[in-house]
Amino acid sequence: MWKRGKHARRSSTPALELCDLCARTFPADEAVTGHVADSSSVHPTRDRYDGLRRVTACCEAHLGVIREAYGRRPFVQEELWAGKIARVMASGPPVVGMERLARRTGLHEADIRRAIAWHNERRRRLDE
């Protein structure tokens, strides 16, 4: 049985992107990208990107439609704060106490309480 050598030639398939509007796939170097405001988007590691969602389109026209659609959506501050809290709770050492949670999220205690109330109300509505 023959083995492929370490330096054997591998097929090189170009990286593909997917249009967030029409779901067409196309080469990554043709992608049109941008950021839109989205309170449900929390970056896993960099809080300065919280509230921004990266979108990809196959053309400028589709990017415009995506931006317009996100522009019509409400930006719910409590949703963003709830996402920040969830990120902190899922990473690092366990958080005990409101003060420590406030320090790790960068939020004030009143904001944390509003985020928790928003989250609980949303869960109630989804469970109905």
PEKAPE-V179358 format. One record per pair of residues at least 12 apart in sequence whose C-alpha atoms are under 8 Angstrom apart, sorted by the first residue. I is the first residue (numbers start at 1). GAP is how many residues later the second one is. D is the distance in whole Angstrom. If there is no record, write none. Layout:
i=I gap=GAP d=D
i=I gap=GAP d=D
//
This chain:
i=14 gap=13 d=7
i=14 gap=14 d=8
i=15 gap=12 d=6
i=15 gap=13 d=6
i=16 gap=12 d=5
i=17 gap=14 d=7
i=17 gap=39 d=8
i=18 gap=38 d=7
i=18 gap=39 d=7
i=18 gap=40 d=8
i=19 gap=37 d=6
i=19 gap=38 d=4
i=19 gap=39 d=5
i=20 gap=35 d=7
i=20 gap=36 d=6
i=20 gap=37 d=6
i=20 gap=46 d=8
i=21 gap=36 d=7
i=21 gap=41 d=6
i=21 gap=42 d=8
i=21 gap=44 d=8
i=21 gap=45 d=7
i=24 gap=34 d=7
i=25 gap=33 d=8
i=26 gap=32 d=7
i=30 gap=28 d=7
i=31 gap=25 d=6
i=31 gap=26 d=6
i=31 gap=27 d=6
i=31 gap=28 d=7
i=32 gap=24 d=6
i=32 gap=25 d=5
i=32 gap=26 d=6
i=32 gap=27 d=6
i=32 gap=28 d=6
i=32 gap=31 d=7
i=33 gap=21 d=7
i=33 gap=22 d=6
i=33 gap=23 d=4
i=33 gap=24 d=6
i=33 gap=30 d=7
i=34 gap=20 d=6
i=34 gap=21 d=5
i=34 gap=22 d=7
i=34 gap=29 d=8
i=35 gap=17 d=6
i=35 gap=18 d=5
i=35 gap=19 d=4
i=35 gap=20 d=6
i=36 gap=16 d=6
i=36 gap=17 d=5
i=36 gap=18 d=7
i=36 gap=19 d=7
i=36 gap=31 d=6
i=36 gap=34 d=7
i=36 gap=35 d=8
i=37 gap=14 d=6
i=37 gap=15 d=5
i=37 gap=16 d=6
i=37 gap=33 d=7
i=37 gap=34 d=7
i=37 gap=38 d=7
i=38 gap=13 d=5
i=38 gap=14 d=5
i=38 gap=15 d=6
i=38 gap=32 d=7
i=38 gap=37 d=6
i=39 gap=12 d=5
i=39 gap=13 d=7
i=39 gap=36 d=5
i=39 gap=37 d=6
i=39 gap=38 d=6
i=39 gap=40 d=6
i=39 gap=41 d=5
i=40 gap=39 d=6
i=40 gap=40 d=6
i=40 gap=43 d=7
i=41 gap=12 d=6
i=41 gap=39 d=7
i=41 gap=42 d=8
i=42 gap=38 d=7
i=42 gap=41 d=6
i=42 gap=42 d=7
i=42 gap=45 d=8
i=44 gap=43 d=7
i=47 gap=37 d=8
i=50 gap=30 d=7
i=50 gap=34 d=8
i=51 gap=29 d=6
i=78 gap=33 d=8
i=78 gap=36 d=6
i=78 gap=37 d=5
i=78 gap=40 d=6
i=79 gap=36 d=7
i=79 gap=39 d=7
i=79 gap=40 d=7
i=81 gap=26 d=8
i=81 gap=30 d=7
i=81 gap=31 d=7
i=81 gap=34 d=6
i=82 gap=30 d=8
i=82 gap=33 d=5
i=82 gap=34 d=7
i=82 gap=36 d=8
i=82 gap=37 d=7
i=84 gap=21 d=6
i=85 gap=16 d=8
i=85 gap=20 d=6
i=85 gap=27 d=8
i=88 gap=13 d=8
i=88 gap=16 d=7
i=88 gap=17 d=7
//
